[in-house]
Amino acid sequence: MKKALRGDMRENLDKLTQFIEEKGRGGVAVAFSGGVDSSTLAALCHHLLGERAVAATAKSPTYPSDELREARKVAREIGVRHYVIDTDELSNDDFARNPENRCFYCKRELLDRLKGLAQELGLEAVFEGTNFGDLGGHRPGFSAVRELKNVFSPWVEAGFTKQEIRALARELGLSVHDKPSLACLASRIPFGGRITRERLERIGRAERLVKSVSGVRQVRVRDHNRLARIEVGRDERNLVLDLDTMDEIAAGLRQLGFDFITLDMEGYRTGSMVAPAEWAEKTGRSGDVKPARELREG
């Protein structure tokens, strides 16, 4: 495997291997979403540590149910022991009121549950999948990692970026090497707009509908109250720019309760909700759009 990697990646892989073996010698629970970062980390831990490594996936209203099925599938592919743990972020009002550091409370809930599982299984450490490139963005959740003892981010420690992790996953033969990035459904709601179970369920159903109708792989339905702003992968925009496709998507999203359905012409990009948050801070208003009746009345 090393021969197929660039020189600097081989050095990083050596550093990563040493880190996993050192911090994971007493056993490790890997936070496992089924995405490329956590799957590649789980595969390496399983290879290096054997039965001393387990993977754990959170069952939460903030993640689509089909992603849990995918995580189980990938865990079987890797051969790692897999556990499902329940998390309840919505019971914490600090999370549900949706502040800009919302991800801190979500990550803290996840890590606390993972540490509990690790303790039950007699494992000493918890690994999570933040990569080195993530640190340049809006990542309040990473503060929760730094606060907790025996919780580590191996990709950060070894200096691996998302692109390098994908290359490594490809060399390992993982089916998720080209899987689009996924973020929790709460990230579709503008900061300051309250997060509810009903709103999350609507977003999840809306995204499944857009995928099934258009065939896109990367999609976000941003929920600006009664307005849906659809982002698809930049190289997939042509798949939705068809009259029949747009009509079917619009009709389906109206049935879910959206009054206005829009397509973001810039396509999917991370951090697209941060600019509305900055606007909201300047104006003292929520990033949510007014209900339809208020819009019509001006």
Protein Blocks (a to p, Z undefined) as FASTA:
>chain_A
ZZmpcfklmmmmmmmmmmmmmmmmnopadddehpaklmmmmmmmmmmnommpccdddddf
kbcfklmmmmmmmmmmnopacddddddfklpmklmnopaklmmmmmmmmmmmmmmmmmmn
opabdcdfbdfklmmmccfklmmmmmpghiacfklmnopafklmmmmmmmnopaklmgcc
dddfklmpcghiacdfklmmmmmmmmmmmmmmnopabdcdddehjaccddddfklmmmmm
cfklmmmmmmmmmmnopabdcddfkbpaehklmmmmmmmmmnopafbdcdfklmmnZZ
